[in-house]
Every structure is written in C-alpha cells, then in structure tokens.
Amino acid sequence: MPSPTIGVFALQGDVREHLRVLADLGVQAFGVRRPVELDACDAMIVPGGESTTMAKLARTFDLFEPLQKRIRAGMPTFGTCAGMIMLADRIEDGAVGQETLGGLDITVRRNAFGRQVDSFEGDLDVDGLDAPVHAVFIRAPWVEGVGDRVEVLARVGDGPAAGRIVAVRQGPLMATSFHPEVGGDSRIHRLFVDLVRTA
Ligand code: GLN
C-alpha cells in the first residue's frame, strides 16, 4: 500500500495529537466517527482516553462491530494506552462487563502502574529503533501476558515496573501502553506507517 489513508478513532480520546503526528509524517489521515468513514480508511489508530467510554460510544454509534470486523479481516491497527486495552483479547481489572474489540492475543492490566504513579515518563528501548524513546505513561495499562504469535517490542527498563511489557506487535496489529503522540517524537508512528505500507 504505497500511500495509505489512516483513520483515527474519534468518538473519544486524544485524537488531534495523533492526526498531527500523521500530518507531520505526510500521511493522509482523518477522524473516524461513523462506519462510512471507517470504510474510507486503510488502517486505524485507536488513541488514549478511557477504554470503557470508547467501547460504549462505539456501540452507540454503530462503529463497534464494523471496526471489529475490519480488525479481524486484517486491517492494520495501532492502539495507544486505552487503545491498547481496546485491542486486547483479555483484560484484568476491567470495568464490569467491559468489552474490547480484541485482535491482539494479550492480557492487559488496566491502570496497572497504580494510583501513586498515575503518570510518569521514562526512556525505553524499542525494538526496531536505534535510540531510546521518551515514553509518557498516563494511567496506563501494562501487558500481563502474551500469546505465542505476539512480538514484544518494549519493556520498562527500571523502577518497580521493570520488565513489564509496554509495546507489542502481532501481524498488522501494534499497541503501546504509553502515548507516542505526545512529546514530538514520530518514530513509533513511523514504525506503524511502515507496517501499514508492507501489509
Ligand atoms: N486508564 C485508561 C483506561 O482504562 C487509559 C488511560 C489512557 O489512555 N491514558 O481506559
């Protein structure tokens, strides 16, 4: 796919920041709120925000099933933070009855880093990148467990959460616990765009 169009799930979450990074990379992108908009894109980003609200709004606006269908059919999709939760097949500490779109054979733990460290930043080595990424975590999940087909792209380097998985890829699906759309570093988005181009 030489010049893909990437949609950003836009019913809730930090949509604008993702659109800005994609624009900086010269990628055509727009917010997706309706099934017709989903039909017009080759790939999707599900941003950070609040995963329970995202799932509910996706149901309300009839986007949940069409999006789930596209993901199952192999549409490249990148989830960040709440978006990672949305792409996970299994959640620990989810809200009662919390639904996800699924697709990634991972178990995520919601709000995993705990109340005292609601938000923190740190440098992470990410597979496929030469220099570390400065990662911003905001009430972030971590990946508690992964299936055989999941590739681990990054783990927390030090501190109480050292070793926890915070970035993964499985075929055309990618997810990070942190927010690569803040901080002015577009390399993680570039990894996703490369994934979309080769999909
Ligand atoms: N804690 C949020 C959730 O459960 C995710 C936070 C975020 O996306 N920054 O959905």
Residues whose N, C-alpha, C, O or C-beta is under 5 A from the ligand:
A	BS01	LIG	G48 G49 E50 S51 T52 T80 C81 A82 R110 N111 I138 R139 A140
